[in-house]
Amino acid sequence: MKRMHSLPVRTNLTPYQWALSLAIVPTLLLAGCKTPHNADVVATVNGHAIMRADLDKAYTAALGDSAQAAAPPSGEAAESLRLNALRELIDEEIVQQRAAKMNLTSTNEEVDAKLAEMKTPFTEEQFAQRLHDNKQTLDDLKHSIRRNLTIEKLLNKEINSKVTVTDADVTAYYNAHKAEFNLTETQYHLAQVQVTSQPAAQAGNLQGSKATNDEEARKKIQALKARLDSGEDFGTIAMNFSERPETASSGGDMGFVAESAMRVDPTTYAAITKLKAGEITGIIQGPIDPNTHKPAGYTIYKLVSREPAGQRELNDPRVQQAIRQQLHDGRAQLLKAAYFEMLRDQSKVENFFAEQIFKNDAH
């Protein structure tokens, strides 16, 4: 499937997670005299202690993120993972200290507002269950929210506010990459609401709604179609009830699908090509079960827009916006890399955990 070049790529990463994905080179301060430290302290940043309990919690989270919880690592693999988790805690502390110096730490009111926004789609019971499933307390979540809001405020002030993209920059980029804005075939921007009878560990939607057999799937999709026909928002329905995790989180958005790819499924192709932008199909059987090769659910599609083949010109607002965003993101990434290296260089870090590994294993 070829996507239109002018569409920016979305990501589900928080600003803090994005920042930590940059190359990080830790400095181990192994030389010189050290003042004694509490055995429960694994590192310090400018004198502020990072506790072993925090490292244990970060290590547990890392196990879950890397899908290793079923068979946790041991020995050198476990120590390596702990080192990585501690390195992230150190970088987090460096950033938080910088934000505090600039009076950019998020307030209790900001944290409470974000928490209320996150709880909106759920009942109190559902929200509590999600915390339990994630092995997270409410205080853990508030800490995470405060951290992410703080880093976002810091990046906006120190990085994003300093990045500029001029009209001349946009024009120069377009002229150098004009061929990339030429669609060789018609593209369909689609969204979907999908319900299946296939088993799944998680429903993949905000409500945790999952059909378990064909009768449940059929009744569910019929109810959702009725709600859509009554005027309810397609994206909201998809986020809350669609059973395809890859698209449900973005309101069912599938991006652009090439006409040649759509022709593989004649029934769906025929239904979609009859639509005008903004309209939805009826209930279509599918997807196909890879084992039985028979329909294993039902889907409703929405045609967001249709893009005919041909050259996209510079005066197209979408082309300009996509170029501007791409140039902005590229420059911001470079500034962030330099900025975080500067913060590390200006900080005094003592990594006692790393020193202990080195002393134990060096021969």
Stockholm file with secondary structure:
# STOCKHOLM 1.0

chainA/1-363         MKRMHSLPVRTNLTPYQWALSLAIVPTLLLAGCKTPHNADVVATVNGHAIMRADLDKAYTAALGDSAQAAAPPSGEAAESLRLNALRELIDEEIVQQRAAKMNLTSTNEEVDAKLAEMKTPFTEEQFAQRLHDNKQTLDDLKHSIRRNLTIEKLLNKEINSKVTVTDADVTAYYNAHKAEFNLTETQYHLAQVQVTSQPAAQAGNLQGSKATNDEEARKKIQALKARLDSGEDFGTIAMNFSERPETASSGGDMGFVAESAMRVDPTTYAAITKLKAGEITGIIQGPIDPNTHKPAGYTIYKLVSREPAGQRELNDPRVQQAIRQQLHDGRAQLLKAAYFEMLRDQSKVENFFAEQIFKNDAH
#=GR chainA/1-363 SS CCCCTTSCCCCCCCHHHHHHTSCCCCCCCCSSCCCCCCTTEEEEETTEEEEHHHHHHHHHHHHHHTTCTTSCCCHHHHHHHHHHHHHHHHHHHHHHHHHHHTTCCCCHHHHHHHHHHHHTTSCHHHHHHHHHHTTCCHHHHHHHHHHHHHHHHHHHHHTGGGCCCCHHHHHHHHHHSGGGGEESSCEEEEEEEEEECSCCSSCCSTTCCCCCSHHHHHHHHHHHHHHHHTTCCHHHHHHHHCSCHHHHTTTTEEEEEEHHHHTTSHHHHHHHHTCCTTCBCCCEECCBCTTTCSBCEEEEEEEEEEECSEECCTTCHHHHHHHHHHHHHHHHHHHHHHHHHHHHHTSCEEEHHHHHHHHHHCC
#=GC SS_cons         CCCCTTSCCCCCCCHHHHHHTSCCCCCCCCSSCCCCCCTTEEEEETTEEEEHHHHHHHHHHHHHHTTCTTSCCCHHHHHHHHHHHHHHHHHHHHHHHHHHHTTCCCCHHHHHHHHHHHHTTSCHHHHHHHHHHTTCCHHHHHHHHHHHHHHHHHHHHHTGGGCCCCHHHHHHHHHHSGGGGEESSCEEEEEEEEEECSCCSSCCSTTCCCCCSHHHHHHHHHHHHHHHHTTCCHHHHHHHHCSCHHHHTTTTEEEEEEHHHHTTSHHHHHHHHTCCTTCBCCCEECCBCTTTCSBCEEEEEEEEEEECSEECCTTCHHHHHHHHHHHHHHHHHHHHHHHHHHHHHTSCEEEHHHHHHHHHHCC
//
